[in-house]
Amino acid sequence: MTRHKHFQTGRKPRGYPGFKLDETHVTGPVPFLNPTSAHYKPVQHPEETRPPPQVERLWRSRDNRKGRHAIRVDTQALPHETGLKAPPLTRSFSTVAKIILRMMTYAPYWDVSYLVAMSFTIGSAVFIINGFFVWLPLADRKTEFHNEITVAGGWTGFVGATIFEIGGVLLMLEAFNTNHTGCFGWALDTVVEKKIEEGIPHHAIKEIKPKVSQCEHHHANRKSFLKEIHHHHSNDNSQSHLDETGYVTSSTDGRSFRWIPSMSELRTHYLHEIGFLASLILFVSATIFYIGAIVGLPGIFNHMSKGLIDGLYWGTTTLGGAGFTLSSWMYMLETQSKWYIPAWHVLGWHIGFWNLIGSIGFTLCGALGPASSNSGANFQSSLATFWGSVAFMIGSMIQWYESLQKHPVEKK
């Protein structure tokens, strides 16, 4: 299997006016799986004398799955060489503050990636509460109330695992609905300036800016939420209806939602995608973890032998946590150009990193559980639930932020 397999089997992102695929930057951390990133560099039109805009389009498999459109700009060359007005960098204070404000005021319920982030954020919050219930009484007996660990701990663990299971299902739906057309999501517009003293057009300046109406990801379509509607694909969005926020409210452009892909697509594409495999492992792990949460409910846990508890409760918790760990590592790997080079500049890498720490905490909780008759092991097992949940919460909050930042801009 070649490095360019993803771009040779019908999943090739389409070309963009003024951009050309840079064959030297089609990369991925695992040679036998599809590439996870590619660069599109600007090209100069034969009739143009001015150099092309110093803007690169970045395709990343995670960004594509999340409905994001990343670009890289040369902030020093743009104002002097091309006259192109660059959008603000996503690392700038104003942009970060704007996204944080959106987190508090905006809820795109039709965006599956947003729902994924919220599911794991809420689930992590519930598990933090669960961590207090099962660990705090061991740290300070004066804080314990009647049946706190068995009843309050059991029910909050069940609720948290239920929400995680919902998040796992949503992750699979997100993976099934990955955009395959290589949506750009940006527009180069011409702005005409006028001479103040003469009141006549001076010269045209191209301005690059996000344009939701040109986005072909399902995340931008309110009416496609959980509705499997079949449409013929079209690049003509002239018949799309937009609301006041710029989001599409009809599916005339083919951006419909679907529940499951065909077996042929699974064999030829999805099973070769590291992001899909990570989502599948997380879903299976959440399901195994959920079994332990059901067993941990009061009324069930209290009536089981130690052997059954060790197998069906601590064993499933350990196995589920181990699956979470593997999935988190694969999500980190997906964002890297090489398996040994961390992608410090990519939000998705940090999400995977914090989830990895949280997963280790959940795994330790289950692994130490069979030795809970030892006070030290019991204390560390309960504490691992707490700090693991906090780490999951940090990763989920970053993922929430990521889901609302659909047009990241990097500095070249």
C-alpha positions in Angstrom: 0.0 0.0 0.0 1.5 3.3 -1.0 1.6 6.5 0.9 -0.7 8.1 -1.6 -3.3 5.4 -1.4 -5.9 7.7 0.1 -5.6 10.0 -2.9 -5.9 7.2 -5.4 -8.9 5.2 -4.4 -11.8 7.5 -5.1 -11.4 9.4 -1.8 -9.3 12.1 -3.4 -10.0 15.6 -2.2 -10.9 17.7 -5.3 -8.7 20.5 -6.6 -9.2 24.1 -5.6 -8.8 27.1 -7.9 -5.3 28.5 -7.3 -4.1 25.5 -5.2 -2.2 22.4 -6.1 -1.5 19.3 -4.0 2.1 19.2 -2.8 3.0 15.6 -3.3 5.9 15.9 -0.8 3.6 16.8 2.0 1.2 13.8 1.9 2.1 12.2 5.2 0.9 9.9 7.8 2.4 8.2 10.9 1.5 4.6 9.9 2.7 3.4 6.5 0.1 0.8 6.0 -2.8 3.1 6.7 -4.2 6.1 4.7 -2.3 9.4 5.0 -3.6 11.8 7.6 -2.4 15.1 6.3 -1.7 16.9 3.0 -0.8 20.4 1.9 -2.2 22.4 -1.1 0.2 25.2 -2.2 -0.8 28.2 -4.2 -0.1 28.3 -7.9 0.3 31.2 -10.2 -2.1 31.6 -13.1 -0.3 32.0 -16.5 -2.1 35.3 -17.1 -1.2 36.8 -13.7 2.0 38.8 -13.2 1.6 39.1 -9.5 2.9 36.2 -7.3 0.2 33.9 -5.9 -1.3 34.5 -2.5 1.0 33.0 0.2 -1.8 30.8 1.6 -1.6 27.1 2.0 -4.6 24.9 2.4 -4.0 22.2 5.1 -5.9 18.9 4.8 -5.9 16.8 8.0 -8.1 13.7 8.5 -9.1 14.8 12.0 -10.0 18.3 10.9 -12.0 16.9 8.0 -13.9 14.6 10.3 -14.6 17.5 12.6 -15.8 19.8 9.8 -12.8 22.1 10.1 -10.9 23.9 7.4 -7.3 24.8 8.3 -5.0 27.2 6.3 -1.5 28.4 6.8 -0.5 32.0 5.9 2.8 33.8 5.5 1.9 36.8 7.5 5.0 38.7 6.5 4.7 38.1 2.7 1.0 38.7 2.4 0.8 42.5 3.0 3.9 43.3 0.9 3.8 40.9 -2.0 0.2 40.1 -2.8 -2.0 42.7 -1.1 -4.1 39.9 0.3 -5.8 40.6 3.6 -5.0 37.7 6.0 -7.5 36.5 8.5 -6.5 36.7 12.2 -4.4 33.8 13.5 -6.3 31.4 15.7 -3.6 31.8 18.4 -4.3 35.5 18.7 -5.9 36.7 22.0 -8.9 38.1 20.2 -9.7 34.9 18.3 -9.2 32.7 21.4 -11.5 35.0 23.5 -14.1 34.9 20.7 -14.2 31.1 20.7 -14.4 30.9 24.5 -17.3 33.3 24.4 -19.0 31.1 21.8 -18.6 28.1 24.1 -20.8 29.9 26.6 -23.4 31.4 24.1 -23.6 29.0 21.1 -24.9 25.5 20.9 -25.0 24.0 17.4 -27.0 20.9 18.3 -27.0 19.7 14.7 -23.2 19.4 14.6 -22.3 15.9 15.6 -18.7 16.9 16.5 -20.1 19.4 19.0 -22.4 16.7 20.5 -19.4 14.4 20.8 -17.5 17.1 22.7 -20.4 17.9 25.0 -21.1 14.2 25.7 -17.6 13.7 27.0 -17.5 17.0 28.8 -20.7 16.2 30.7 -19.7 12.6 31.3 -16.3 13.7 32.7 -18.0 16.1 35.0 -20.2 13.3 36.3 -17.2 11.1 36.8 -15.4 13.9 38.8 -18.4 13.9 41.1 -18.2 10.1 41.2 -14.5 10.4 42.2 -15.4 12.6 45.1 -18.0 10.1 46.3 -15.7 7.1 46.2 -12.4 8.8 47.2 -13.2 11.6 49.6 -14.6 9.3 52.3 -11.3 7.4 52.3 -9.3 10.6 52.6 -11.5 12.2 55.2 -14.0 10.0 57.1 -15.8 13.0 58.5 -17.2 13.8 55.0 -18.8 10.5 54.5 -22.6 10.1 54.5 -24.7 6.9 54.7 -24.1 4.6 51.7 -22.1 7.3 49.9 -19.6 4.9 48.1 -22.1 2.2 47.2 -25.2 4.2 46.3 -24.0 7.7 45.3 -20.8 6.2 43.8 -22.6 3.4 42.0 -25.3 5.6 40.4 -23.0 8.4 39.3 -20.7 5.8 37.8 -23.6 4.4 35.9 -24.8 7.9 34.7 -21.2 8.8 33.6 -20.7 5.6 31.7 -24.1 6.0 30.0 -23.1 9.4 28.7 -19.7 8.0 27.6 -21.5 5.3 25.7 -23.7 7.9 24.0 -20.5 9.8 23.1 -19.1 6.6 21.6 -22.1 6.2 19.4 -21.9 9.8 18.3 -18.2 9.3 17.5 -19.1 6.4 15.2 -21.7 8.6 13.5 -19.2 11.4 13.1 -16.7 8.9 11.5 -19.4 7.5 9.1 -20.2 11.1 8.0 -16.7 12.2 7.2 -16.6 14.5 4.2 -14.9 12.9 1.2 -14.8 15.8 -1.2 -12.0 17.7 0.5 -14.1 20.8 1.4 -12.1 24.0 1.4 -14.5 26.2 3.3 -12.7 29.5 2.5 -13.4 32.1 -0.2 -11.1 34.5 -2.0 -13.1 37.7 -2.4 -12.2 40.8 -4.3 -12.5 44.1 -2.3 -12.4 47.4 -4.3 -10.9 50.3 -2.4 -11.6 53.9 -3.4 -9.3 56.9 -3.4 -10.6 59.2 -0.7 -9.8 62.4 -2.5 -11.2 61.3 -5.9 -14.0 58.9 -4.9 -13.1 56.4 -7.6 -12.0 52.8 -7.5 -8.3 52.5 -6.6 -7.4 48.8 -6.9 -8.8 45.4 -6.1 -7.5 43.5 -3.1 -8.3 39.8 -2.6 -9.5 38.9 0.9 -9.6 35.4 2.2 -12.4 34.7 4.6 -14.6 31.8 5.8 -17.7 31.1 3.8 -20.1 28.6 5.3 -22.2 28.5 2.2 -19.4 26.8 0.3 -18.8 24.2 3.0 -19.8 20.7 2.1 -19.4 19.1 5.6 -22.6 17.9 7.2 -21.7 19.9 10.3 -22.9 23.1 8.5 -26.4 21.7 7.7 -29.0 22.2 10.3 -31.7 20.2 8.5 -29.5 17.1 8.0 -29.2 16.3 11.7 -29.7 12.6 12.2 -31.7 12.4 8.9 -30.5 10.0 6.3 -31.6 11.8 3.1 -30.1 10.8 -0.2 -29.2 13.6 -2.7 -27.1 13.8 -5.8 -23.9 15.6 -5.0 -23.5 19.1 -6.5 -21.0 21.8 -6.1 -23.6 24.4 -6.9 -24.9 25.9 -3.7 -27.0 28.5 -5.3 -30.2 26.9 -4.2 -29.2 26.4 -0.6 -31.1 28.4 2.0 -29.1 30.2 4.7 -30.3 31.5 8.1 -29.0 34.6 9.8 -25.9 32.8 11.0 -24.9 31.7 7.5 -25.7 28.0 8.1 -27.4 25.9 5.5 -31.0 25.0 6.4 -31.7 22.7 3.4 -30.0 19.7 1.9 -30.2 20.7 -1.7 -26.4 20.6 -2.0 -26.1 16.9 -0.9 -24.9 17.5 2.7 -27.1 14.9 4.2 -26.6 12.7 7.3 -26.3 8.9 7.2 -26.3 6.3 9.9 -24.0 3.6 8.5 -21.8 3.1 5.5 -21.8 0.2 3.1 -19.7 -2.9 3.6 -17.7 -2.0 0.5 -16.8 1.4 2.0 -15.8 -0.2 5.3 -13.5 -2.6 3.5 -11.9 -0.1 1.0 -11.8 3.1 3.1 -12.9 3.2 6.7 -10.8 0.3 8.0 -7.7 2.0 6.5 -8.4 5.2 8.4 -6.6 5.6 11.8 -9.2 8.0 13.0 -12.1 5.6 12.3 -10.2 2.8 13.9 -9.6 4.9 17.0 -13.3 5.8 17.2 -14.3 2.2 16.8 -12.0 1.1 19.6 -13.3 3.8 21.8 -16.9 2.8 21.1 -16.2 -0.9 21.9 -14.3 0.1 25.0 -17.1 2.4 26.2 -19.5 -0.5 25.8 -17.3 -2.8 27.8 -16.9 -0.1 30.4 -20.6 0.3 30.5 -21.0 -3.4 31.6 -18.9 -2.6 34.6 -21.1 0.4 35.4 -24.2 -1.7 35.3 -22.7 -4.3 37.6 -21.7 -1.5 39.9 -25.3 -0.4 40.6 -26.5 -0.8 44.2 -28.7 -3.9 44.4 -26.5 -5.7 41.8 -23.0 -5.2 43.2 -24.1 -6.0 46.7 -25.4 -9.4 45.7 -22.4 -10.7 43.8 -19.5 -12.9 44.9 -16.0 -11.6 44.9 -15.0 -13.6 41.8 -17.9 -12.1 39.8 -17.0 -8.7 41.1 -13.4 -9.1 40.1 -14.4 -10.3 36.6 -17.5 -8.4 35.7 -16.8 -5.1 37.5 -13.1 -4.6 38.0 -12.2 -6.7 34.9 -14.5 -4.8 32.5 -13.4 -1.4 34.0 -9.8 -2.4 33.4 -10.4 -3.6 29.9 -12.5 -0.6 29.0 -9.8 1.7 30.4 -7.1 -0.1 28.4 -9.2 0.4 25.2 -9.6 4.1 26.1 -5.8 4.4 26.4 -5.2 2.7 23.0 -7.8 4.9 21.3 -6.4 8.1 22.9 -2.9 7.2 21.7 -4.2 6.6 18.2 -6.0 10.0 18.1 -2.7 11.6 19.1 -0.9 9.5 16.4 -3.4 10.7 13.8 -2.3 14.3 14.2 1.4 13.5 13.8 3.5 13.5 10.7 5.7 10.8 12.2 4.8 8.3 15.0 7.7 9.7 17.1 7.1 13.4 16.6 4.5 15.1 18.8 2.1 17.5 17.1 2.4 20.3 19.8 0.7 22.8 17.5 -2.5 20.8 16.8 -5.5 20.9 19.2 -6.4 17.3 18.4 -3.0 16.1 19.8 -3.6 17.8 23.1 -7.1 16.4 23.3 -5.7 12.9 22.8 -2.9 13.5 25.3 -5.2 14.5 28.1 -7.6 11.7 27.3 -4.7 9.3 27.4 -3.9 10.5 31.0 -7.5 10.1 31.9 -7.7 6.6 30.4 -4.6 5.5 32.4 -6.5 6.7 35.5 -9.5 4.6 34.7 -7.4 1.6 33.9 -5.5 1.9 37.2 -8.8 2.2 39.0 -9.9 -1.2 37.6 -6.5 -2.9 37.9 -6.2 -2.0 41.6 -9.8 -2.9 42.4 -9.3 -6.6 43.1 -6.8 -5.7 45.8 -9.3 -3.2 47.4 -9.1 -5.2 50.7 -5.8 -3.5 51.1 -6.4 0.1 52.3 -3.6 1.5 50.2 -4.7 -0.1 47.0 -8.3 0.9 47.7 -7.3 4.5 48.2 -5.2 4.7 45.0 -7.9 2.9 43.0 -10.5 5.5 44.1 -8.1 8.4 43.7 -7.3 7.3 40.1 -11.0 7.7 39.2 -10.8 11.3 40.4 -7.6 12.4 38.7 -8.4 10.4 35.6 -11.8 12.2 35.3 -10.1 15.6 35.7 -7.8 14.8 32.9 -10.7 13.6 30.7 -12.5 16.9 31.6 -9.5 18.9 30.3 -9.3 17.0 27.1 -13.1 17.2 26.6 -13.1 21.0 27.2 -10.4 21.4 24.5 -12.5 19.2 22.2 -15.5 21.5 22.9 -13.3 24.5 21.9 -12.1 22.6 18.8 -15.7 21.9 17.7 -16.5 25.6 17.5 -13.3 26.6 15.8 -14.1 25.6 12.2 -11.6 27.8 10.4 -8.2 27.6 12.1 -5.5 29.8 10.7 -1.8 29.0 11.3 1.3 31.1 10.8 3.8 29.9 8.2 
